[in-house]
Amino acid sequence: MKTKKRALITGINGMDGSHLADLLIEKDYEVFGVERRSSVKNRKNTSHLEGKITFLTGDLTDQNSLFRCLKNSNPHEVYNLAAQSFVGESWNTPEQTSDVTGLGALRMLEAIREYGRRLKFYQASTSELYGRMVENPAKETTPFYPRSPYGVAKLYAHWITKNYRESYDMFNVSGILFNHESERRGLEFVTRKISNGVAKISLGLSDHISLGNLDSKRDWGYAPDYVEAMWLMMQQDNPDDFVIATGEAYSIREFLDVAFECVGINNWNQYVRQDPRFMRPAEVDVLRGDYSKAKKELGWEPRTDFKTLVSNMVKSDINFLKE
């Protein structure tokens, strides 16, 4: 009888973690999800996975807890998706962001090294590494220029992953994923703030949405498509890093256009207020990625277009609020 592959996922209760767990279960993996100890478990995204995966308690700020998770799961693959991932919050808590997002990756790599068994490691890198883009679209060889404490912390995590790969002959890969969203995105993120706000306005539960810069542009993809790229990176014979993107960039205004169109509103100006509190100290004006390497070497392409992504999120929030 063939042994099932085992995967350990940090950040299991986040958007990416839950979508990745869904994918791996489809592929007949035994899945272990790492969640922090708290008085109330936040399993909104993973309630459907209870009984299908094993939840373990661990924290990226505690290396011993990560080592115990490795011992309890004995995985073939480790996906490090946990982080303080809200860019706006990283200016309020730069030290904590650096500890969790940056040094957290180091602690996991050290735990794997001490564990002593060769396994595959995936690090969730980000398009925020590029920040003030010096090349558009950005590819794997584009110089990094992060513009937030979050981006700087992720840059450390990205380079320490590469450093351990080269220093200790570890199978470490980094996925430089551009913005990707889904119905499971947290409410503090601008895309979900919009989809949830539009849903509330359409149902008469609110009269406006408060947002920051409406002119910044992002390369938005669909999270279920992107977790497949993570898995594909881990199935290669040799470890490498890949940009995952759609190659197209849309502004917040264009996101609003599509979202409000879903509820029959063509002119949304009266429903949107710009709030200085949501402006970044150092703005990233545009992020757009070149996924040609992933297409060539992984056979990966995005399947979900921008309008479908936005409408999926709005419809999901309307249904959720109705229930």
N, C-alpha and C positions, 0 to 999 in steps of 0.2 A: 504494500500500500504506500502510495507516494505521500511524503510528509508535507503538510500544509506550510506555506510560507507564513512567517510571522512578521508583523510590522508594529512598530511603536511610534505613536504620533503625539508630539507635544502640541498644546493648543487645540486639543480635540474638540472643545466646545465652541470654537470660533467658526467662522464661515468656511474657511479652507479646510480646517480639520474635519468638520462634519461631512463635507462633500468628498474629501479624500477617503474617509472611512466607508462611505457609500460605494465608491469605486472599488476599493480593495475587497470589500465583502463580495461584490459581484465577481471578482476575480478569485474568489475562494481563499482569501487570506484569513488568518486568525489575527484580529486587530486588538491592540492594547492602546488605550487612550490615556494620556497624562493630564490630570486636572489638579489645580491647586486646592489645598485644604481651605475650606471656608464654611461658615455656619449654614449658608444656603447654597446648594449646588446650582450653577447656572447652566442647565441642560436644555434650554429652549431649542437649540439647534440639533441636539442629540437625543432627545427623548425617544425618538423612533428607533434608536440604536440600543436602548437598554435591553439587556438579555442577548444581544447579538455581538457585543464587544465587551472587553474587560476594562473597567476603569481603574486606573492606578493613581495614587497620590504622589505628586512630585512638584518641584518648583525650580525654575531656572536660576534662582538665587541660592540654591542649596545643592551642592554637587553630590553629597551623600545620598540625597533623595533620588537624584537622577541615576546614580549607580544602582540603587535598590530597584528602580524601575527596569533597568537593563537585566538585572538578575531574575526578576519576577517574570519578565516577558521572553528573555532569550531570543531577541529578534534577529531576523535576517536583514531588515531594513529599518532605519530610524529617520523619521521626517521631523525636523525641527521647525515647527510653524508658530510656536509661542513667541510672543513679544509684547511690549507696550507699543501697540501698532497705530495708535491715533496720532497723526503728525501734529495736529494742533496742540494736543496735551503735552507734547515733548518739550515745549518751551516753558510750561508750568512746572514740569517735573523732569528736568534734564538729567539729574543724577540718577534717579530711579530708571529712566529710560535707558541710560547707558549701562546700568547694572544688569537689567533684565534683557534688553535687546542685544547689547554688545557682548558683555561678559557672560551672559547666559549661554551663548553659542560656544564660548570657550569652555565653560564648565561641562557642557554636554560632550564636547570633543575629548576633554580630559577623562571623563567618566568612561567613554568608549575605549580610550587608549588603555586605561587601567583594567577595564573588563577583559581585554586581552584576546578577544575573539574577533576575527575579521568579519566585518559587516559593512553594509552600505549606508552612507549618511547623506541626507538631503538638507541643505540650508536654504531657508526662504530669504533670498535677497529681494531687492526692490528697485523699481525705476527711480525712486527718490535718491539713489546713489548718483544719478546724473544731474539732478537739481538744475543748475544753470547750464543748460545743454550747450556743449561746445560742438556738437554734431547732431544734425536732425535729418533722418531718424537715428537714434542711438543703437549701436550694436555692441557685441561683446568686447571689442577693442577700443570703444569710445572712452576717453578719459572721464573719470568721475569728478563731480563737483557738487557734493551734497549741500543743501541749503536749510537744514533744520537739525536739531539735536537727534531726532529720530534717524535722519539720513546718515549722520556721522556715526551713530551707533551701529547701524546696519552695515556701514562701510567696514568698520572693525570686524564685525561678524563675518563678512564676505572674505576679507583678506586672511583672517585667522583660519577659516575653513580651507582656503587655498594653501596657506602655509603648512598646515598639518598634513594635507594631502601630499605635498612635496617633501616634507621633513620625515614623515613616518610611513610613507607608502600606504596611506589610507584611501579607501574609495569614498571620496567626498565630492559632491557636486553642489553647485549653487544655481538655483533658478532665479534669474533676474526678471521677475514678473512685473509687467506694467499693470496699471490699475485694472482690477477685475472685481466684479460685483455680482450679487445674486440676491434673491429674496431673503437670504439669511444674514445679510450685512447688518452690522450694529447700527442703532439709531443715531449715534453720534457722528457717523460719516455722512458727508454731504449728499451722496447719491441716495441713501436711505432717508435722509432728512427730507429730500425732495419728494421721493415716492410716497412716503408716509404723509407728508404735508399736503400733497395733491389729493391723496385719498381722503384725508380729513376735510379738505375744502369741498370736495365733490359730495361728501355726505353731510355737509352743514355742521361739522364739528369744529371748524376753525375758519378764520378769515384771512390768514396770511402765513407766509414762511419767512423766517429771518435767516439770511445768508451773508457770506462775506463777498469775496471777489467773484464776479460773474463772468469775467473775461478769461480766466485761466483755462487752458486746454489740456485734456488728458486723453490718453490712448486706453479706452475702456473695453474690456472683454468680459466674458461670462465665466464665473468661477468654476463650474463643472467642467468646462473645456480645459481650463488651466491646470486643474489637479491631474488630468490625464497626462499633461506634459511633464509634471513632476514624476509620475510613475515611469514614463518612458525614459527619462534621464537615468533612472535607477536600474533599468534593464540593459543598459549598454555594457559592452565589454570593458571599456576604459572610461574613467570619470572625466567629466568636462563641465563647463559652465555654459548656460544658454539663456538668451533673451527670449522671453515669451510675451508676445504682443499681437496687436491686430494690424499695425502699420497705419492706422487712421486716428486722427485726433479731433475731438469735439469739445466745444466750450461748455461751461456751465449753462450759459444761455440756451445753447442748442439742446442740452439735456432737459431744461425746463420746457422748451418748445414741444419736445416729444411727449414728456410726461403730462403736460396739460392737454395736449391733443387727445390723449387717451380718455379724458373725461369731457371732451367736447368744448374746451376753452382755448380759443386761438390767441387772445390777447391777455397775457398773465401779469402785466405790469402792476395792476392794482393789488395783486395777491402776494407780491414779493417785496420784502424790505431788506435793504442792505444794512448790516449791523457792523460797526467798527470792531466789535469784540471778536468777530470771526475772521478778521484780516490777519494774515501771517506777518510776522516781523520781517521775514525775508521771503518774498513770494517766488514760487516756481511758476513761470508763465506758461510753459508748454512742455509736455512730455510725450514723445512718440517713439515707438520701438521698431526695429528691423528684425523680424523673426526668421529671416531666410536660412540661417544656420540650423535652426530647429526643424524647419521644413525639409532641408536637405538631409540632415543626419538622423533625425528622429521620425521623420514622416508626419510631423505634427502641423496642423493648421487650425485656426479658430473656426468654429462651426456656427456660432451665434452672432448675428449682426447687431449693431448698436440699437436700432429701433426695437428689435425683439427683446433685447436685454431690458431696456427701460420699461416697455409695456408689461413684461413679466413681473417686474418689481411693483409697478403701480397696481396691477390687477391683484397681486398677492396681498398687498396692504389693504386694498378695498375689501377683499374677502375676509381678511383677518379682523378688520374693524367691524364689519357686519356681524361676525360671529361673536 
